[in-house]
Amino acid sequence: MPPEQWQRLSCGQGSKGEREYEWARVAINCGDSGRFQRWLVFRRSLEQIDPPQHVSYYQVFAPKDTSLATIAKVAGKRWGIEECFKLAKSQLGLADYEVRSWVGWHRHMTLVLAAQAFLTVLRAQVEPLIQCSHSASPPLALVGSPVAFKVFRG
């Protein structure tokens, strides 16, 4: 790819700050797809530009007017999803099952993912309360919730 096709873009916030890479794309439509376009999107590290083994790629199918920055943001969501599954495996037992039947596996997966959804919502409610626990009143959206009661009761 010519150097002018690469754009330095962030794909989101990571544990150590912004996750910036260089991104490029090439249209690969086969036939008329109407309002949509298919691209090969390439991502390379800022530190290791020359070795080709450090170039990742994605196949993207999106509306034709989608910017490369938007594609990079959406591709960056994968990191958060992987972190959620890693947490579910290590803390909630997503990987700790013995498959004897599909029904048992399905029940186990459903229970673990429901528990993770509950804990994620609870964490989203508690973090703003912890940050403003020194203020006189909780955020209006959390007034009356069990979380607000527990935090402000001590």
C-alpha positions in Angstrom: 0.0 0.0 0.0 1.3 3.5 -0.7 2.3 5.4 2.4 -0.3 8.1 1.7 -3.2 5.6 2.1 -2.3 4.9 5.8 -4.0 7.0 8.4 -3.1 7.2 12.1 -6.4 6.5 14.0 -7.4 5.5 17.5 -9.6 2.5 17.9 -10.6 3.4 21.4 -9.5 3.7 25.0 -7.3 0.9 26.3 -6.0 0.1 29.8 -2.9 2.2 29.0 -4.6 5.0 27.1 -5.6 5.5 23.5 -4.9 2.5 21.2 -3.5 4.1 18.1 -2.6 2.2 14.9 -2.2 3.0 11.2 -5.2 2.0 9.1 -5.8 1.6 5.4 -8.5 0.1 3.3 -9.2 -1.2 -0.2 -12.6 -1.7 -1.8 -13.3 -5.3 -2.9 -16.9 -5.3 -4.0 -18.0 -8.2 -6.2 -21.0 -6.9 -8.2 -23.4 -4.2 -7.2 -24.2 -4.2 -3.5 -26.5 -1.2 -3.6 -25.8 1.3 -0.8 -23.2 -1.0 0.8 -19.5 -1.5 0.2 -17.1 -4.3 1.0 -13.5 -3.5 2.1 -10.3 -5.1 3.2 -9.2 -3.0 6.1 -5.5 -3.2 7.3 -4.1 -2.3 10.7 -0.5 -2.0 11.6 1.4 -1.2 14.7 3.0 2.2 15.0 6.2 0.7 16.4 6.7 -2.1 13.9 5.8 -0.7 10.5 8.1 -2.7 8.2 7.6 -6.4 9.1 4.4 -7.7 7.2 3.6 -10.2 10.0 2.5 -7.2 12.2 -0.3 -6.2 9.8 -3.8 -7.4 10.9 -6.7 -7.3 8.5 -10.5 -7.3 8.6 -13.2 -7.8 6.0 -15.8 -5.1 6.4 -19.2 -4.8 4.9 -20.8 -1.4 5.7 -22.6 1.6 4.1 -20.6 3.2 1.3 -20.2 6.5 3.2 -18.7 4.9 6.3 -15.4 6.6 7.2 -12.2 4.7 8.0 -12.3 6.3 11.4 -15.7 4.8 12.1 -14.5 1.4 10.9 -11.5 1.6 13.2 -13.7 2.5 16.2 -16.0 -0.5 15.5 -13.0 -2.8 15.1 -11.7 -1.6 18.4 -14.8 -2.8 20.2 -13.5 -6.3 19.8 -10.9 -5.6 22.6 -13.7 -4.9 25.1 -15.6 -8.0 24.1 -12.5 -10.1 24.5 -11.9 -8.6 27.9 -15.5 -9.4 29.0 -15.1 -13.0 27.9 -11.7 -13.3 29.7 -13.4 -12.0 32.9 -16.3 -14.5 32.5 -13.9 -17.3 32.0 -11.6 -16.5 34.9 -14.1 -15.1 37.5 -17.5 -16.5 36.7 -16.7 -20.0 35.4 -17.6 -19.7 31.7 -15.0 -22.3 30.8 -15.7 -24.6 33.8 -18.3 -27.0 32.6 -18.4 -30.7 31.7 -20.4 -31.1 28.5 -22.8 -34.0 28.9 -25.7 -32.6 27.0 -26.6 -29.6 25.0 -29.2 -28.6 27.5 -26.7 -28.6 30.4 -24.2 -26.6 28.4 -26.9 -24.1 27.4 -28.0 -23.7 31.0 -24.5 -23.1 32.2 -23.7 -20.6 29.5 -26.9 -18.7 30.1 -26.4 -18.5 33.8 -22.8 -17.3 33.5 -23.6 -14.7 30.9 -26.6 -13.5 32.9 -24.4 -13.2 36.0 -21.9 -11.2 34.0 -24.6 -8.9 32.6 -25.9 -8.3 36.2 -22.4 -7.5 37.5 -21.7 -5.2 34.5 -24.8 -3.2 35.2 -24.1 -3.1 38.9 -20.6 -1.9 38.2 -21.9 0.8 35.9 -24.2 2.0 38.7 -21.6 1.9 41.5 -18.6 3.6 39.7 -20.3 7.0 39.4 -21.4 6.7 43.1 -17.9 6.0 44.3 -16.6 9.0 42.3 -19.1 11.4 43.8 -19.5 9.8 47.3 -18.2 12.9 48.9 -21.0 15.0 47.4 -24.3 15.6 49.2 -26.6 13.6 46.9 -26.4 10.7 44.4 -26.9 11.2 40.7 -30.6 11.6 39.9 -30.7 8.4 37.7 -29.5 6.3 40.7 -31.8 7.7 43.4 -33.8 4.9 45.0 -31.6 2.1 43.6 -30.3 -0.5 46.0 -26.8 0.5 45.0 -27.3 4.1 46.0 -28.8 3.0 49.4 -25.8 0.7 50.1 -23.2 3.3 49.1 -24.7 6.2 51.0 -25.6 4.1 54.1 -22.0 2.9 54.3 
